[in-house]
Amino acid sequence: MCKFRIRGQKRIMGELCIGGAKNAVLPMLAAMCLNESESEIHNCPPIADTFESIKILQSIGCKVEFDGTLKVDSSGSLSADIPDEIVGKMRSSILFMGAMLGRLGKVNIALPGGCKLGVRAIDLHTYGLQKMGAKICMKNDKLYCEADELKGTTILLHTASVGATENLMLAAVKAIGETVIQNAAQEPEIIDLANFLTGMGAKIHGAGTDTIVISGVKKMYAGKPYSIMPDRIVAGTYLVAAAITGGFLKLRNVRPHDLAPVTNALAEMGCVIHCGKNCITLAGPPRLKALPRLMTEVHPGFPTDMQAQFVAALSIADGTSTVTETIFESRHAHAHDLNRMGAMINVSSDSRTFTVHGKPTLQGTTVKAHDLRGGAALILAGLAAEGETVVDDAEYVQRGYANIENDLTALGADIVLEK
Ligand code: EPU
């Protein structure tokens, strides 16, 4: 396992260009099985989850080249068996279920792994695919799925799940007739996936609203090279890095509209923010202000993937903040490590609400990443803390941030990755 070693209290200052979004590219990697042809993606983030998805593509028979630009050739015959060891590492591997049902009418795939944030059920994925005609049975934690043909239908999701919406889109683009997904997730990454699929010949309307209508097509084709949307969570994390150190940051290649819930909260905490067409600047105050009430919500609400980073920042803000996590039951491990650094965070008995009593400063110590965003939050705390912070199990962070240590070093931080 590797670790980040951070010597804190250096201000984040400078300019950074944001790369492609993890949560946009992962469903696209599954989508690349659908067209029996070549696809090309620019701006693909070189993160651990991308490399794991590439391994899945290669293991089922796709040819893949990746040197910044990702090229996938899915024209050969593909295998329906997804290797268990890769699926166990990553939640998004479940998206190969919809894509491979669309491509082959068959897929055998283990239950997915990923960050442990709560139950992370897949009932909506299987419910929707079964409603489209797939037969799914589970043996020894493995799903065996088959469909002679997938048929369009109306699917109402009980929760606006990002993954279930994407999985059903991937299956529906080649189903017979029209599929309507109601209470669909509206995250910007859903729109990006719809645009990518449309470029390959799919017919999709309503992505970004709560009702997505997909008319199945017989064949998909090689689309034009596609540029992925910028990663709004990586951008948000770096904005918090500048805010927590009282620094100044200009981010390029961002979409301010997608980041509005994050920049609004940072402005309320006393940061001065300017948004341009594709850029955001932030100047952090000498001390951040507490937020009386912050609640994670589905898009366009405040994103759960920024909750941990905000809890870190609020732990040194002036006053008491309340943060409520409504998406995942168990996204709280970072609070305990922040407390080891001197923060005063009470986690409610249902693990959903954090009461954060802001302290003037934190003290560096050895802490451990338990998941991707929680690990990023500990790095942010380390940037602000007195002395040295070691964040163990850095691999969690590498799943979603490409060379975070290089980005932060370029902005004035003292951080190294030790293998
Ligand atoms: N849920 C169900 N049944 C299902 C699916 C989901 O009850 O069949 C529940 C989950 O248990 C959870 C809630 O619905 O409580 C939301 O889960 P969702 O399916 O929306 O999340 P996901 O698709 O597993 C994606 C991102 C997450 C992000 C969430 C919410 C990817 C690869 N992952 O996960 O990203 O937190 O949406 O926005 O897109 C991260 O990047 O750190 C990360 C965890």
Residues whose N, C-alpha, C, O or C-beta is under 5 A from the ligand:
A	BS01	EPU	N23 L26 S92 V119 R120 A121 I122 D123 L124 H125 T159 A160 S161 V162 G163 A164 T304 D305 I327 F328 L372 R373
